[in-house]
Amino acid sequence: MDPILEQIYRIGVIPVIAIDDARKAVPLARALVAGGLPAAEVTFRTAAAQEAMEAITAEVPEMLVGAGTVLTHDQVDRALAAGAKFIVSPGFNPDTVRYVQSKGALMLPGTATPGEMEQAMAMGLEVVKFFPAEQNGGVAKLKAVAGPYKTLKWMPTGGVNAKNLMDYLSFDQIIACGGTWMVKKELIEAENWAEITRLTREAVDIMLSLTLAHVGINCADAQESEDTARAICGLFGFPYRAGSSSNHAGSAVECTKTPGPGTHGHIAIAANNLDRAIYHLELRGVEFDRTTLKTDARGRAKAVYVAGEFGGFAIHLVQK
């Protein structure tokens, strides 16, 4: 996958910004970074767009900046000159797509119909915008048309919010979602950076949906593993489940047949998307033991340990 698309995928939510005063662009970008979303699609719906992009790329270099509502060749040129790393249009215009491609830049054109999606694929695009998402049938429509388009991925924008975010991101052909709910016009005008950071952090927390998966107990051997698991099952009525390397008391407790990481065992935390969880937790300062990383056939993370111990337990992140 294109490196910028990979970054968009790991970030997961791309704030879509319409800003009237370029002087507010940098504090806005810093509020988004503080909340955990170091990305923004700055739309050409306002005259301040180019200046805002220039300011963000110069003063907040960790931000991934894209240009949105791009309709003309001139806007493409201005966006790229301002440091935009990707170009987004509201609709599908083959001429605009070809022009962006001629510049060697990443293009995410808006699509709403299978016909537009097929044209985009014919032009070599692997990701398109789905806009306006909710008004065009939402994730249900994407699932309905996904069958013939297994190699295509979407970035839905329009009507996505904190309540329906996971309806979209739970579908694995959705690379990320564009959203405006954390960067509403009134918040920007009031310079309410703290509220923007809070809403951004809330969006990240919803996206990750970290939950306790199970507790693992280190046992000395297979017999102790079975005895311990059966004892816990007897206490709480959990079903006993035997495994090759461990035995389980329901889904709550895993009893290993040989000691694993952690003095006493491990605590498994499940994430909706482990790639995103690793990315965002690292932004928050969490360190991972990359030697423990396990991936699936597509190269996506499915398990990894946090570096160190916590109360004698290792912490194991797993894919839900």
Salt bridges, closest charged atoms under 4 A:
GLU6 OE2 - ARG10 NH2 3.02
GLU6 OE2 - ARG300 NH1 2.70
ASP20 OD2 - LYS185 NZ 3.90
ASP21 OD2 - ARG23 NH2 3.04
ASP74 OD2 - ARG78 NH1 3.50
ASP77 OD1 - LYS103 NZ 3.75
ASP95 OD2 - HIS73 NE2 2.81
GLU189 OE2 - LYS185 NZ 3.96
GLU195 OE2 - ARG198 NH2 2.84
GLU202 OE2 - ARG198 NH1 3.76
ASP205 OD1 - ARG284 NH2 2.86
GLU226 OE2 - ARG230 NE 2.93
GLU254 OE1 - HIS214 NE2 3.07
GLU254 OE1 - HIS266 NE2 3.18
ASP275 OD1 - ARG10 NH1 3.58
ASP275 OD2 - ARG300 NE 3.90
GLU282 OE2 - ARG290 NH2 2.92
ASP296 OD2 - ARG298 NH2 3.52
